[in-house]
Amino acid sequence: MASQPLPKVELRELGNTGLKLSCVGFGASPLGNVFGPVSDDEAIGSVREAFRRGINFFDTSPYYGGTLSEKVLGKTLKALGVPRSEYVVATKCGRYADGFDFSADRVTKSIDESLERLQLDYVDILQCHDIEFGSLDQIVNETIPALKKLKEAGKIRFIGITGLPLGIFTYVLDRIPAGMVDVVLSYCHYGINDSTLEDLIPYLKSKGVGIISASPLAMGLLTENGPPEWHPASAELKSACRAAAVYCKERGNNISKLALQYSLSNKDISSVLVGMNSINQVEENVAAAVELATIGKNEKILAEVEAILKPVKNQTWPSGLQQS
Ligand code: NAD
């Protein structure tokens, strides 16, 4: 009997870029050992499995694992030999293991270093990483114009900005010509415990920028194993998420599946970036997306989990210089 083709995740358009991203994106920060050690075999196995199941979008940064994530992703992509036109790589600039530097000089050097580590001739998206830690006026007046030159030089195809406080995006987008920033990457703001990105979506669409939402599992809060030591959430938020995870498990459900399905449900979000470091996680996350597309999510358990998380709904944590 012929074997069934593997179910694959759907592709979604990214703003005005013409790129089509897998709705589940591969967050490569775990490849920098950010959530614990990952062997070369696990890294290569996870990325291979991602490709097999239709994931075509990979996000990294020089900051993750102090350049390790970029190196491991580069080595892995090379080893797998997938044609360059079949995947989309996003990396970042301005945030490094030794601090922040959004100067034109630094980000211009940074892309060459990233390309070398990634073993690529160009990246699809270069994003200013966590801009709330820099001067937003420098981002507008110096960093983004420098990235525009890199675009013209063919080293990058599209420009993005990332960070936690949502106000940083409006600050920047209100001060630059339309079309200069192609992509916004927001994290920890479109999940079951915090969905504040939703209010910003009409604005982002009106600006024509593509929307990527990262950390649907709230950087480990919405997992059975819980978050890593360094997680910045309050004890109250951690405890509520732990209670929600236990509640799901006791009823034969998995909090991570539910959380990912919640984030994937909004089709204005082109890709939901999940950090993955094992074949099993890739399989589970793709299965969650396929189940959502075919059967839908379990609305009853979702409502129950939302009720558990209600006291901490939209609770976040400080990040950056707290400007605007
Ligand atoms: P996440 O919410 O995706 O959680 C990742 C954690 O969940 C890891 O410990 C991972 O091993 C675990 N996990 C993944 N799938 C699982 C499953 N099915 N079951 C149980 N556990 C599972 O958080 P993240 O990794 O921080 O975010 C995803 C990606 O988004 C990052 O890797 C990065 O590429 C990007 N990101 C960017 C920024 C930024 O630019 N400022 C910030 C955060 C995240």
Boltz pocket constraint, residues with backbone or C-beta under 6 A from the ligand:
constraints:
  - pocket:
      binder: B
      contacts: [[A, 26], [A, 27], [A, 28], [A, 29], [A, 30], [A, 35], [A, 59], [A, 60], [A, 129], [A, 130], [A, 162], [A, 163], [A, 164], [A, 185], [A, 187], [A, 214], [A, 215], [A, 216], [A, 217], [A, 218], [A, 219], [A, 220], [A, 222], [A, 223], [A, 224], [A, 256], [A, 257], [A, 273], [A, 274], [A, 275], [A, 276], [A, 277], [A, 280], [A, 281], [A, 284], [A, 285]]
      max_distance: 6.0
